Amino acid sequence: MCGIVGYIGFREAYPIILKGLKRLEYRGYDSAGIALYDGENIKLSKTKGKVDDLERKIKSEISTKGSLGIGHTRWATHGVPNDINSHPHYSKSGDLVIIHNGIIENYESLKKELIQRGYSFTSDTDTEVLINLIEDIKKSENIKLGKAVQIALTQVVGAYAIAVFDKNKPNEIVVARLGSPLAIGVGDDEFFIASDASPFIEYTNNAIYLEDEEMAIVRRDKPIKIRKIKDDSLVNPYVQELQLNLEQIEKGGYDHFMLKEIHEQPHAIKDTYRGRLRVNEGIIKMAGVDDNIEKFLNAKRIIVVACGTSWHAGLVSEYIFENFARIPVEVEYASEFRYRNPIINENDVVIAISQSGETADTLAAIKLAKSRGAFVFGVCNVVGSTIARETDAGAYTHAGPEIGVASTKAFTTQITVLTLIALKLAKAKGTISNSDYHLTLGELELIPQKVETALGSDAHIKSIAHTYKDSKNCLYLGRGYNFPVALEGALKLKEISYIHAEGYPAAEMKHGPIALIDENMPIIVIATKKGHYDKIVSNIQEIKSRKGKIIGIVTEGDQTVKGLADHVIEVPDTLESLSPLLTTIPLQLLSYHIAVMLDKNVDQPRNLAKSVTVE
C-alpha cells in the first residue's frame, strides 16, 4: 500500500521523484523519503509525515543533484511511522539502498540469521532485513546486484514491489514485483519506475507492467532485461501505450480530488456505458460477456468477491442479478472468502470487483476460485492492472483515475457495469419482458443527466452538513436496492470525518439500533418512492416518535416524508433498480462537507490508503 517511484536518465531526478511521490501519496502518507546519487555518494533524506514535510526537510539537509534516484511514500506495516522506519533503507555497508511496497512475512527468521552473521539493524522494518539479505548474498557469493536480488527473493515469503541500486554501480536500478504493482515508464534514454503510471505520464506514454515474480534490470543506455525470478528465463518486454493524461490526475480547480470525482460521475457513468449501451438498437455490447455468454447462462450461481466500497457495489448487484437474470448471487468479503475453504464449483461464475485492480485479498480470492475451476470475471477501473490480467475475462469501468482515498465514482461506475451485465443476461435468458428491458435501457441512458440534477443540491446539502457536523454518531437506513447505499453512506462518513456511523436495513432498526435513537442522533433514511415506500415511511414514524433527527433522501416532489423529516434532499425519479446511482450522490456530498467543516484531510484520511495491496 506504499508508493514507490524511481528515475534513471539524463534529467535531474529530484523534481521527477518529488512530484511522483505527491501523485502517489494516495497510496500511503505516514512518512516519505528520497535517495539520490550525485555522482559520488548517495544522498538520503526521509521523515515521518507527508511529502510536503519531506520537501521542507530536504531543502536544508541534502543536495538534490543527480540523475538517478528513488523515493517512497509509506503506509506503515512493520514498524511505527517515524523517521527511522521511513524508506529508503540502506544496507549495513551503506552501498545498497532500497524502497519496498509490501510485506515480507518471514522477515523475523531472516533477521535472526543475519544477526548471527554480524548484521545489525536500526529500524523495525521488514524492508531493512531484505536489503541486508541482498547485500549478504551479493558479498558472500561475489555476484552482481541483479543476481543477488533474484536469489534473495527466492528466500522471502510475502509480497513486494522493490527498487534497489548500488552506489558502486550507479548505472542501473533493479526492480521486482510479487503481489504489489510496478510500472516502468519507457522514454528516450531514460526510465521511470512507479507503483502506477501517474508519476511519469507527462514524460512518456509508454509503460511496461511487470507481472508477478518478474524482475528487471533498468539501465539508461541499454534495453530493459526482464527475467522470471524462479527459473531465470528471459521475458520479452510488452510495452503498452498509456490510456491516461495529465489533466485526469490534477484537481482541475476543485478544492479536493474527492469533490472533483463526485462531480465527475455524470461523465464517468456515460463513459462506462459508452459503446456498450445501444438504446436505439435495444442491445448491450460487452466483449467480455459476449465471448463467454455460455459460462454466464449456465451458471448455477454468481459469487461476488470484493472489499470496501466495491463490496457494497457487489451487494447492489445481488439485487440486480437476482431480479433481472434470476441467477442466485452470493456476495463475499474477499478477505474472508480466501480463508474459509469455500465451496466453489466449475459451473460457478465469480465476479471480482476492485477499483484499482490490485487489491491483495481480491487477487487471492481470484486465484482460489480459478484453482477450483470457476470462471472468473473481473470488474476494475485500471487498465493493465493485475486483476485485469489474472481474470478469465472482464470489463473496465472507464471511470478515469480516482485519486481520493474515499471511493465515489468507482461505486457508481461499478454498479453501471454490473447492471449492464445483468440486463444482458436477462435478455438472453428471457427473464425480463421486452417492455421492461427497453424501459430500463432508456432509464440507464438518462442516469448521467439525473446525477447532474442530484449534484445541484450541493448548497442545500452543505447547510445540512453544518447542522450535524458535531454529531458523534449517525445511523443510515435503507431498504432493498438502497440498503447497500446506506452501508456505503455510513462508510463514507466514517472514512473521512471519523464520525462513527452504521448502515442498516431499515426494518432491522427495531432489532437493536433503535436503542441508540434520541434527540441528538441524526438518522439518514433513503426513502425514494419505489419498492417498500410505505414500510420505510413507517420506520421514519418510529424514529420520529423517539425524537431522532431525520434526514430523508427522497424522490422529487415527495410530500409524505417531507412532512415527517427534519430535512429532505431530493433526487430525480428513476426505476428502483437504478436508484442507487442517484441516492448515493447526496450521501457522498454530505460526508464531504462534514469532513471539510471538521478540517479533516478529505483526500488522505488517517490510517487509510487507496490501494490495499497487503493483507
C-alpha positions as CSV (number, residue, x, y, z in Angstrom):
1,M,0.0,0.0,0.0
2,C,3.0,2.3,-0.2
3,G,4.0,4.3,-3.2
4,I,7.4,3.9,-4.9
5,V,9.0,6.0,-7.6
6,G,12.4,6.0,-9.3
7,Y,14.2,7.6,-12.2
8,I,17.4,6.9,-14.2
9,G,18.2,9.1,-17.2
10,F,19.6,12.4,-18.3
11,R,17.3,14.7,-16.3
12,E,17.6,15.8,-12.7
13,A,15.9,13.0,-10.8
14,Y,14.8,15.0,-7.7
15,P,11.9,17.0,-9.2
16,I,10.6,14.0,-11.0
17,I,10.7,11.8,-7.9
18,L,9.2,14.5,-5.6
19,K,6.3,15.2,-8.0
20,G,5.8,11.5,-8.4
21,L,5.6,11.0,-4.6
22,K,2.9,13.7,-4.4
23,R,0.9,11.9,-7.0
24,L,1.3,8.5,-5.3
25,E,0.6,9.9,-1.8
26,Y,-2.9,8.4,-2.0
27,R,-1.2,5.0,-1.5
28,G,0.2,6.0,1.9
29,Y,1.2,9.1,3.8
30,D,2.7,8.1,7.1
31,S,6.2,9.0,6.1
32,A,8.3,9.7,3.0
33,G,11.9,9.6,1.8
34,I,14.2,10.1,-1.2
35,A,17.6,8.7,-2.1
36,L,19.7,10.4,-4.9
37,Y,23.0,9.5,-6.4
38,D,25.0,12.7,-7.1
39,G,27.9,11.1,-9.0
40,E,29.9,10.2,-5.9
41,N,27.6,9.4,-3.0
42,I,24.0,8.5,-2.1
43,K,22.2,11.4,-0.6
44,L,19.3,10.3,1.5
45,S,16.5,12.2,3.4
46,K,13.4,10.8,5.0
47,T,10.9,11.8,7.6
48,K,7.7,11.0,9.3
49,G,4.8,12.8,7.8
50,K,3.7,13.8,4.3
51,V,5.7,14.5,1.2
52,D,5.4,18.3,1.9
53,D,7.2,17.6,5.2
54,L,9.9,15.8,3.3
55,E,10.3,18.6,0.7
56,R,10.9,21.1,3.5
57,K,13.4,18.8,5.2
58,I,15.4,18.2,2.0
59,K,15.9,21.9,1.4
60,S,18.0,22.1,4.5
61,E,19.5,18.6,4.5
62,I,20.8,17.3,1.2
63,S,22.0,18.2,-2.2
64,T,19.4,17.4,-4.9
65,K,21.8,16.9,-7.7
66,G,21.8,13.6,-9.6
67,S,20.2,11.8,-12.5
68,L,19.4,8.6,-10.5
69,G,17.2,8.3,-7.5
70,I,14.3,6.5,-5.8
71,G,11.6,7.7,-3.5
72,H,8.9,6.3,-1.2
73,T,5.7,7.3,0.5
74,R,4.7,4.9,3.2
75,W,1.6,3.2,4.7
76,A,3.1,1.5,7.8
77,T,3.0,-2.2,8.2
78,H,6.1,-3.3,10.1
79,G,7.4,-0.6,12.4
80,V,5.6,2.6,13.6
81,P,5.7,5.7,11.3
82,N,8.8,7.6,12.3
83,D,12.0,8.9,10.6
84,I,14.0,5.7,11.2
85,N,11.3,3.3,9.8
86,S,10.7,5.5,6.8
87,H,12.1,4.3,3.4
88,P,14.5,4.2,1.6
89,H,16.7,1.9,3.7
90,Y,20.4,1.4,3.4
91,S,22.2,-2.0,3.7
92,K,24.7,-2.3,6.5
93,S,27.7,-1.2,4.4
94,G,25.7,1.8,3.0
95,D,26.4,0.6,-0.5
96,L,22.9,-0.6,-1.3
97,V,19.6,1.3,-0.9
98,I,16.0,0.0,-1.3
99,I,12.4,1.1,-1.4
100,H,9.7,-1.5,-0.9
101,N,5.9,-1.8,-1.1
102,G,4.5,-5.0,0.5
103,I,5.2,-7.3,3.4
104,I,8.0,-9.8,4.0
105,E,6.2,-12.4,6.2
106,N,9.3,-14.4,7.2
107,Y,11.5,-11.3,8.0
108,E,11.9,-12.3,11.6
109,S,13.6,-15.6,10.8
110,L,15.7,-14.0,8.1
111,K,16.7,-11.3,10.6
112,K,17.9,-13.8,13.2
113,E,20.1,-15.5,10.6
114,L,21.6,-12.1,9.5
115,I,22.2,-11.1,13.1
116,Q,24.2,-14.3,13.6
117,R,26.3,-13.3,10.6
118,G,27.1,-10.0,12.1
119,Y,24.4,-7.7,10.8
120,S,22.7,-5.1,12.9
121,F,19.5,-3.2,12.3
122,T,18.5,0.4,13.0
123,S,14.8,0.1,12.1
124,D,11.9,-2.2,12.9
125,T,11.0,-2.8,9.3
126,D,11.0,-5.9,7.2
127,T,12.5,-3.9,4.4
128,E,15.8,-3.4,6.1
129,V,16.0,-7.1,6.5
130,L,15.5,-7.6,2.8
131,I,18.2,-5.1,1.7
132,N,20.7,-6.7,4.1
133,L,19.8,-10.2,2.8
134,I,20.5,-8.9,-0.7
135,E,23.9,-7.5,0.4
136,D,24.8,-10.7,2.3
137,I,24.2,-12.8,-0.8
138,K,25.9,-10.3,-3.1
139,K,29.1,-10.3,-1.0
140,S,29.2,-14.0,0.0
141,E,28.7,-15.2,-3.5
142,N,30.6,-12.4,-5.2
143,I,27.8,-11.8,-7.7
144,K,26.2,-8.8,-9.4
145,L,23.3,-6.9,-7.8
146,G,20.7,-8.3,-10.1
147,K,21.6,-11.9,-9.4
148,A,21.7,-11.2,-5.6
149,V,18.2,-9.7,-5.7
150,Q,17.0,-12.7,-7.6
151,I,18.4,-15.2,-5.1
152,A,17.2,-13.2,-2.1
153,L,13.6,-13.0,-3.5
154,T,13.5,-16.8,-3.7
155,Q,14.1,-16.9,0.0
156,V,11.4,-14.5,1.1
157,V,7.7,-15.1,1.7
158,G,5.3,-12.3,1.2
159,A,4.5,-9.5,-1.2
160,Y,6.8,-6.9,-2.7
161,A,7.4,-4.3,-5.3
162,I,11.0,-3.1,-4.9
163,A,13.6,-0.9,-6.5
164,V,17.3,-1.3,-5.4
165,F,20.5,0.4,-6.6
166,D,24.2,0.1,-5.7
167,K,26.3,3.2,-5.3
168,N,29.3,1.3,-6.7
169,K,27.3,0.6,-9.9
170,P,25.1,3.6,-10.3
171,N,24.1,3.0,-13.9
172,E,21.2,0.6,-13.0
173,I,18.2,0.1,-10.9
174,V,17.0,-3.4,-10.1
175,V,13.2,-3.8,-9.7
176,A,10.9,-6.7,-9.0
177,R,7.4,-7.5,-8.0
178,L,5.1,-10.1,-6.4
179,G,1.6,-9.1,-5.4
180,S,2.3,-5.4,-5.5
181,P,2.1,-3.3,-8.7
182,L,5.1,-2.0,-10.5
183,A,5.2,0.0,-13.8
184,I,8.3,1.0,-15.8
185,G,7.9,4.1,-18.0
186,V,10.0,3.9,-21.1
187,G,11.4,7.1,-22.5
188,D,14.3,8.0,-24.8
189,D,17.5,7.2,-22.9
190,E,15.5,7.4,-19.6
191,F,13.3,5.2,-17.5
192,F,10.8,5.8,-14.8
193,I,9.7,3.4,-12.1
194,A,6.5,3.7,-10.1
195,S,3.6,2.0,-8.4
196,D,1.4,3.3,-11.2
197,A,1.8,5.5,-14.3
198,S,0.8,8.8,-12.8
199,P,4.3,9.9,-11.8
200,F,5.6,9.8,-15.4
201,I,2.6,10.5,-17.6
202,E,4.0,13.9,-18.8
203,Y,7.3,12.3,-19.8
204,T,6.2,9.2,-21.7
205,N,3.1,7.3,-22.9
206,N,4.8,4.0,-22.9
207,A,5.0,1.6,-20.0
208,I,5.9,-1.9,-19.1
209,Y,3.9,-3.5,-16.3
210,L,5.8,-6.3,-14.5
211,E,4.0,-9.5,-13.9
212,D,4.2,-11.4,-10.6
213,E,7.6,-13.0,-9.9
214,E,9.3,-10.9,-12.5
215,M,12.3,-8.7,-12.1
216,A,14.0,-6.2,-14.4
217,I,17.4,-4.5,-14.7
218,V,16.8,-0.9,-15.8
219,R,19.8,0.8,-17.3
220,R,19.8,4.2,-19.0
221,D,21.9,3.1,-22.0
222,K,20.6,-0.4,-22.6
223,P,17.3,-2.2,-23.3
224,I,15.4,-3.4,-20.3
225,K,16.0,-7.1,-19.4
226,I,13.1,-8.8,-17.7
227,R,13.5,-12.3,-16.1
228,K,11.4,-14.7,-14.2
229,I,12.7,-14.8,-10.6
230,K,12.3,-18.5,-10.1
231,D,13.8,-20.0,-13.3
232,D,15.8,-17.1,-14.6
233,S,14.1,-17.3,-18.0
234,L,14.0,-14.1,-20.1
235,V,10.7,-12.4,-20.7
236,N,10.0,-10.3,-23.8
237,P,9.0,-6.8,-22.6
238,Y,5.5,-5.8,-23.6
239,V,5.3,-2.0,-23.9
240,Q,1.8,-0.6,-23.5
241,E,0.5,2.8,-24.6
242,L,-1.0,4.5,-21.6
243,Q,-4.7,5.5,-21.6
244,L,-4.1,8.4,-19.2
245,N,-3.5,12.1,-19.4
246,L,-2.2,14.7,-17.1
247,E,-5.5,16.6,-16.8
248,Q,-7.1,13.5,-15.3
249,I,-4.8,13.4,-12.3
250,E,-5.0,17.1,-11.5
251,K,-7.6,18.7,-9.3
252,G,-9.0,20.9,-12.1
253,G,-9.9,23.8,-9.9
254,Y,-11.7,21.8,-7.1
255,D,-10.5,22.0,-3.5
256,H,-10.1,18.3,-3.2
257,F,-9.9,15.3,-5.5
258,M,-12.9,13.7,-3.8
259,L,-15.1,16.7,-4.7
260,K,-13.8,16.6,-8.3
261,E,-14.5,12.9,-8.5
262,I,-18.0,13.3,-7.1
263,H,-18.8,15.9,-9.8
264,E,-17.2,13.7,-12.5
265,Q,-19.8,11.0,-12.0
266,P,-22.2,12.1,-14.8
267,H,-19.3,11.9,-17.3
268,A,-17.8,8.7,-15.7
269,I,-21.1,6.8,-15.9
270,K,-21.6,7.9,-19.5
271,D,-18.0,6.7,-20.3
272,T,-18.8,3.4,-18.6
273,Y,-21.7,2.6,-20.9
274,R,-20.4,4.4,-24.0
275,G,-20.2,1.9,-26.9
276,R,-21.9,-0.8,-24.7
277,L,-25.4,0.6,-24.3
278,R,-27.2,0.9,-27.6
279,V,-30.7,2.0,-26.7
280,N,-32.0,2.6,-30.2
281,E,-30.9,-0.9,-31.2
282,G,-32.0,-2.4,-27.9
283,I,-28.7,-4.2,-27.4
284,I,-25.8,-4.3,-24.9
285,K,-22.4,-5.0,-26.4
286,M,-19.8,-6.2,-23.9
287,A,-17.0,-8.3,-25.4
288,G,-16.0,-10.0,-22.1
289,V,-19.6,-11.2,-21.6
290,D,-20.4,-11.9,-25.3
291,D,-17.3,-14.1,-25.6
292,N,-18.2,-16.1,-22.6
293,I,-22.0,-15.9,-22.6
294,E,-22.5,-19.7,-22.1
295,K,-20.5,-19.5,-18.9
296,F,-22.9,-17.0,-17.5
297,L,-26.1,-18.6,-18.9
298,N,-25.1,-22.0,-17.5
299,A,-24.0,-20.6,-14.1
300,K,-25.7,-22.2,-11.1
301,R,-24.8,-19.1,-9.1
302,I,-22.7,-16.0,-9.2
303,I,-20.2,-15.3,-6.4
304,V,-19.1,-11.7,-6.0
305,V,-15.9,-11.1,-4.2
306,A,-14.8,-7.6,-3.2
307,C,-13.7,-5.3,-0.4
308,G,-14.9,-2.0,1.0
309,T,-16.9,0.2,-1.4
310,S,-16.6,-2.5,-4.1
311,W,-18.3,-4.9,-1.8
312,H,-21.2,-2.5,-1.4
313,A,-21.4,-2.3,-5.2
314,G,-21.5,-6.1,-5.2
315,L,-24.4,-6.1,-2.7
316,V,-26.3,-3.8,-5.1
317,S,-25.6,-6.3,-7.9
318,E,-27.1,-9.1,-5.9
319,Y,-30.5,-7.4,-6.1
320,I,-29.9,-6.6,-9.8
321,F,-28.8,-10.1,-10.9
322,E,-31.4,-12.0,-9.0
323,N,-34.2,-9.6,-10.0
324,F,-33.4,-9.4,-13.7
325,A,-31.4,-12.6,-14.6
326,R,-32.8,-14.9,-11.9
327,I,-29.4,-16.2,-11.0
328,P,-28.6,-16.8,-7.3
329,V,-25.9,-14.5,-6.0
330,E,-23.6,-14.6,-3.0
331,V,-21.6,-11.6,-2.1
332,E,-18.4,-12.3,-0.1
333,Y,-15.8,-10.2,1.6
334,A,-12.7,-11.3,-0.4
335,S,-10.6,-11.3,2.9
336,E,-12.9,-13.9,4.4
337,F,-13.6,-15.9,1.3
338,R,-10.0,-16.8,0.8
339,Y,-9.6,-18.2,4.2
340,R,-12.8,-20.2,4.9
341,N,-12.4,-23.1,2.4
342,P,-15.5,-22.0,0.4
343,I,-17.4,-24.4,-1.8
344,I,-16.7,-23.5,-5.4
345,N,-17.8,-25.5,-8.4
346,E,-16.9,-25.5,-12.1
347,N,-20.2,-24.1,-13.0
348,D,-19.9,-21.1,-10.7
349,V,-19.1,-17.6,-12.0
350,V,-17.0,-15.5,-9.7
351,I,-17.1,-11.7,-10.3
352,A,-14.2,-9.9,-8.7
353,I,-14.6,-6.2,-8.2
354,S,-11.8,-3.7,-7.5
355,Q,-11.3,-0.1,-8.4
356,S,-7.5,-0.4,-8.5
357,G,-7.3,-3.9,-9.8
358,E,-4.6,-4.5,-7.3
359,T,-6.5,-5.3,-4.0
360,A,-4.5,-8.1,-2.4
361,D,-7.4,-10.0,-0.8
362,T,-9.4,-9.9,-4.0
363,L,-6.5,-11.2,-6.0
364,A,-6.0,-14.1,-3.6
365,A,-9.8,-14.9,-3.9
366,I,-9.4,-14.9,-7.7
367,K,-6.5,-17.4,-7.5
368,L,-8.5,-19.6,-5.2
369,A,-11.6,-19.5,-7.4
370,K,-9.5,-20.3,-10.5
371,S,-7.8,-23.2,-8.7
372,R,-11.2,-24.7,-8.1
373,G,-12.3,-24.4,-11.7
374,A,-14.6,-21.4,-11.6
375,F,-14.9,-18.9,-14.4
376,V,-13.6,-15.6,-13.0
377,F,-14.8,-12.3,-14.4
378,G,-13.1,-9.0,-13.3
379,V,-14.6,-5.6,-12.9
380,C,-12.0,-2.9,-12.4
381,N,-11.0,0.6,-13.4
382,V,-7.3,0.5,-14.0
383,V,-6.2,-0.7,-17.4
384,G,-3.4,-3.2,-17.3
385,S,-3.9,-3.9,-13.5
386,T,-3.2,-7.3,-12.1
387,I,-6.9,-8.3,-11.7
388,A,-7.4,-7.4,-15.4
389,R,-4.6,-9.8,-16.3
390,E,-5.4,-12.6,-13.8
391,T,-9.1,-13.0,-14.5
392,D,-10.5,-15.1,-17.4
393,A,-12.4,-12.1,-18.8
394,G,-13.7,-8.8,-17.6
395,A,-15.0,-5.3,-18.1
396,Y,-13.4,-2.0,-17.3
397,T,-15.4,0.7,-15.7
398,H,-13.6,3.5,-17.5
399,A,-14.2,5.9,-14.6
400,G,-10.8,7.6,-15.1
401,P,-8.2,7.9,-12.3
402,E,-9.7,8.0,-8.8
403,I,-7.2,9.8,-6.5
404,G,-9.3,10.5,-3.5
405,V,-8.9,7.6,-1.0
406,A,-12.7,7.5,-0.3
407,S,-14.2,6.0,-3.4
408,T,-17.1,7.8,-5.1
409,K,-17.2,7.4,-8.9
410,A,-15.8,3.9,-8.5
411,F,-19.1,2.9,-6.8
412,T,-21.4,4.3,-9.4
413,T,-19.5,3.0,-12.4
414,Q,-19.1,-0.4,-10.9
415,I,-22.9,-0.5,-10.4
416,T,-23.3,0.6,-14.0
417,V,-21.2,-2.2,-15.4
418,L,-22.9,-4.8,-13.2
419,T,-26.3,-3.5,-14.3
420,L,-25.3,-3.8,-18.0
421,I,-24.2,-7.4,-17.4
422,A,-27.4,-8.4,-15.6
423,L,-29.6,-6.8,-18.2
424,K,-27.7,-8.6,-21.0
425,L,-28.1,-11.9,-19.3
426,A,-31.7,-11.3,-18.5
427,K,-32.4,-10.6,-22.2
428,A,-30.5,-13.7,-23.3
429,K,-32.4,-15.9,-20.7
430,G,-35.8,-14.4,-21.4
431,T,-36.2,-13.5,-17.7
432,I,-37.2,-9.9,-18.4
433,S,-40.1,-8.7,-20.6
434,N,-39.3,-6.7,-23.7
435,S,-41.1,-3.7,-22.3
436,D,-39.1,-3.7,-19.0
437,Y,-35.9,-4.3,-20.8
438,H,-36.2,-1.4,-23.1
439,L,-37.6,0.8,-20.3
440,T,-34.5,0.0,-18.2
441,L,-32.1,0.7,-21.1
442,G,-33.7,4.0,-21.7
443,E,-33.6,5.0,-18.0
444,L,-30.0,3.9,-17.7
445,E,-29.1,6.2,-20.5
446,L,-30.7,9.1,-18.7
447,I,-28.8,8.5,-15.4
448,P,-25.9,10.8,-16.1
449,Q,-28.2,13.9,-16.5
450,K,-30.1,12.8,-13.4
451,V,-26.9,12.6,-11.4
452,E,-26.1,16.1,-12.7
453,T,-29.5,17.2,-11.3
454,A,-28.8,15.5,-7.9
455,L,-25.4,17.3,-7.7
456,G,-27.4,20.6,-7.9
457,S,-28.4,20.1,-4.3
458,D,-24.9,20.7,-3.2
459,A,-25.5,24.0,-1.4
460,H,-28.6,22.6,0.4
461,I,-26.6,19.6,1.5
462,K,-23.8,21.8,2.7
463,S,-26.3,23.6,5.0
464,I,-27.5,20.3,6.4
465,A,-23.9,19.3,7.0
466,H,-23.3,22.4,9.1
467,T,-26.2,21.4,11.3
468,Y,-24.8,17.9,12.0
469,K,-21.0,18.3,11.8
470,D,-20.6,17.9,15.5
471,S,-22.6,14.7,15.8
472,K,-20.8,11.8,17.4
473,N,-22.9,9.0,15.8
474,C,-25.0,8.6,12.7
475,L,-27.4,5.9,11.5
476,Y,-28.1,5.2,7.8
477,L,-31.1,3.2,6.8
478,G,-32.3,1.8,3.5
479,R,-34.4,-1.0,2.1
480,G,-34.0,-3.3,-0.9
481,Y,-31.6,-1.8,-3.5
482,N,-30.8,1.0,-1.2
483,F,-29.7,-1.0,1.8
484,P,-26.2,-1.2,0.3
485,V,-26.3,2.5,-0.3
486,A,-26.9,3.0,3.4
487,L,-23.8,0.9,4.1
488,E,-21.8,2.9,1.6
489,G,-23.1,6.3,3.0
490,A,-22.0,5.3,6.5
491,L,-18.6,4.1,5.3
492,K,-18.0,7.5,3.6
493,L,-18.8,9.4,6.8
494,K,-16.5,7.2,8.8
495,E,-13.7,7.3,6.4
496,I,-13.3,11.0,6.0
497,S,-14.8,12.7,9.0
498,Y,-14.1,10.0,11.7
499,I,-17.6,10.2,13.0
500,H,-19.0,6.8,14.0
501,A,-21.7,5.7,11.6
502,E,-23.5,2.5,10.8
503,G,-25.7,1.4,8.0
504,Y,-28.7,-1.0,8.5
505,P,-31.7,-2.3,6.6
506,A,-34.5,0.0,7.8
507,A,-36.6,-2.9,9.2
508,E,-33.6,-4.1,11.3
509,M,-33.7,-0.8,13.3
510,K,-36.2,-2.4,15.6
511,H,-33.7,-5.2,16.4
512,G,-31.2,-3.2,18.2
513,P,-30.2,0.2,16.7
514,I,-33.4,1.8,17.8
515,A,-31.9,1.8,21.3
516,L,-29.4,4.5,20.2
517,I,-32.0,7.0,18.9
518,D,-32.5,10.2,20.9
519,E,-32.8,13.9,20.1
520,N,-29.0,14.1,19.3
521,M,-28.9,11.2,16.8
522,P,-29.1,12.1,13.1
523,I,-30.6,9.3,11.0
524,I,-30.2,9.4,7.3
525,V,-33.1,7.5,5.6
526,I,-33.1,6.6,2.0
527,A,-36.8,6.8,1.2
528,T,-37.4,7.1,-2.5
529,K,-40.9,6.4,-3.8
530,K,-40.2,2.9,-5.1
531,G,-40.2,-0.5,-3.6
532,H,-41.2,-0.7,0.0
533,Y,-42.0,3.0,0.4
534,D,-44.9,2.6,2.8
535,K,-42.7,0.4,5.0
536,I,-39.9,2.9,5.2
537,V,-42.4,5.7,6.0
538,S,-43.5,3.6,9.0
539,N,-39.8,3.3,10.0
540,I,-39.5,7.1,9.8
541,Q,-42.5,7.5,12.1
542,E,-40.9,5.1,14.6
543,I,-37.8,7.3,14.6
544,K,-39.8,10.5,14.8
545,S,-41.7,9.2,17.9
546,R,-38.3,8.8,19.6
547,K,-37.2,12.3,18.8
548,G,-34.5,11.3,16.3
549,K,-33.3,13.8,13.7
550,I,-34.3,12.6,10.3
551,I,-32.6,13.5,7.0
552,G,-34.6,12.0,4.2
553,I,-33.3,11.2,0.7
554,V,-36.5,11.4,-1.3
555,T,-37.9,11.4,-4.8
556,E,-38.5,14.8,-6.3
557,G,-41.9,16.1,-5.2
558,D,-42.3,13.8,-2.2
559,Q,-44.6,15.3,0.4
560,T,-45.1,12.4,2.8
561,V,-41.5,12.1,4.1
562,K,-41.1,15.9,3.8
563,G,-43.8,16.3,6.4
564,L,-42.0,13.9,8.8
565,A,-38.4,14.6,8.3
566,D,-36.3,17.4,9.7
567,H,-34.5,17.8,6.4
568,V,-35.1,16.3,2.9
569,I,-32.7,16.0,0.0
570,E,-34.5,15.3,-3.3
571,V,-33.2,13.2,-6.2
572,P,-34.8,12.7,-9.6
573,D,-37.2,9.9,-10.1
574,T,-36.0,6.7,-11.7
575,L,-36.5,2.9,-11.6
576,E,-36.0,1.3,-8.3
577,S,-33.1,-0.9,-9.7
578,L,-31.2,2.3,-10.8
579,S,-32.0,4.4,-7.8
580,P,-28.6,3.6,-6.0
581,L,-26.9,5.5,-8.8
582,L,-28.8,8.6,-7.6
583,T,-29.3,8.2,-3.8
584,T,-25.6,7.7,-3.2
585,I,-24.8,11.2,-4.5
586,P,-26.2,13.3,-1.6
587,L,-24.6,10.9,0.9
588,Q,-21.2,11.5,-0.8
589,L,-21.7,15.2,-0.6
590,L,-22.9,15.2,3.0
591,S,-19.8,13.3,4.1
592,Y,-17.5,15.5,2.1
593,H,-18.9,18.8,3.6
594,I,-18.9,17.5,7.1
595,A,-15.3,16.4,6.8
596,V,-14.3,19.7,5.4
597,M,-16.1,21.6,8.1
598,L,-14.2,19.5,10.7
599,D,-10.9,20.4,9.0
600,K,-10.1,16.8,8.1
601,N,-7.8,15.8,5.3
602,V,-10.5,14.6,2.9
603,D,-8.3,13.1,0.2
604,Q,-5.9,11.4,2.7
605,P,-7.9,10.3,5.7
606,R,-5.8,8.9,8.6
607,N,-4.7,5.3,8.6
608,L,-6.1,4.6,5.1
609,A,-4.6,4.1,1.7
610,K,-6.3,4.0,-1.7
611,S,-5.0,0.7,-3.0
612,V,-4.9,-2.1,-0.3
613,T,-2.1,-4.2,-1.7
614,V,-1.2,-6.0,1.5
615,E,-3.4,-8.2,3.8
